[in-house]
């Protein structure tokens, strides 16, 4: 078994030979990852523009105290009339500033008397005038490739008149549960030795939540030929194949042997010194990945977050959505193994600092998925670390 840090180093070092992209209508692309740099092709605004409703003036004329109203300049007008000395032109938010003007005095700062305005409260030179390129300048990189498109990016793209964008295709993730003891969701019957197949649905939810396209392939029994056929079927339609169960050292753990025997597959590693999930397996065939995970519910969930999410991100040329934060322990933490441990905890942000406690979290096997309920984080302790005291600062994986 290899060190956790080594497993991450190997995973992060994987290069994708050919990224899959697609052209999409702008509003259908929300949540997808941009596959092209978005560069401004013009200035915005292209000419000095009013930032408020008011009167366009020459700043030096404000000292006159009264100015003649020479016209009106609605938003959307093509070329405003030229402003002459001693005059003011009523100008609205978003209107081009009239040639000859350099300042916008707000309506609230003047009194209208007949055909003139009286300056009640002067403003600085250039007040409320949006300069050329205030929003962005021609040639400016606005949104780099690798950015996930959400409402700010959608708004900027719409302002650029980009009706379509090129995005990375969402990785297709085939999910396969193995084990003759499994019952499908909704399947009736069974006996006390059988369990409900929840792993597939947990993983499907994780994949969908973090930008992949799940393909649910159901359960397959502990049969080498059946597992081999199921894995080949998954590889025929997916970028990542995730299996649960069958990777340990039991007599009926056949997945590890099937993965090793896949034609053209390269085994990246089998076994990592982590708790939970030490028997996981990661392999690669071309630009496809096979991630074989343990069968216990908490193990498969944690290892999906650790090993599948980085691959989903990698296939979209973007960063993975898990970040590490520093947090203060509110109670002691007892380290249970000489491995890297990922322990479910309650992670709360209070007055700008993260705090950790274990209220409601059960200690037991790696089957306790209910430990992932609540404001959960994963307390990380390396295999070199020991137990911690209340008040110590620790690393916690925060799931975005």
Secondary structure, 3 states (H helix, E strand, C coil): CECHHHHHHHHHCCCCCCCCEEEEEHHHCCCCEECCCEECCCCECCCCEECCCEEEECHHHHHHCEEEEEEEECCCCCCCCCCCCCEEEEECCCCECCCCCCEEEEHHHEEEECCEEEECCCCCCCCCEECCCCCECCCCEEECCCCECCHHHHHHHHHCCCCEEEEECCCEEEEEEECCCEECCCCCCCCCCCEECCHHHHHHHHHHHCCCEEEEEEEECCCHHHHHHHHHHHHCCCCEEEEECCCCCCCCCCHHHHHHCCCCCEEEEECECEECCCCCEEEEECCEEEEEECCCHHHHHHHHHHHHHHHHHHCCCCCCCEEEEEEEECCCECCCCCCEEEEEEEEEEECCEEEEECCCCCCCCCCCHHHHCCCEEEEEECCCCCCECCCCEEEEEEEC
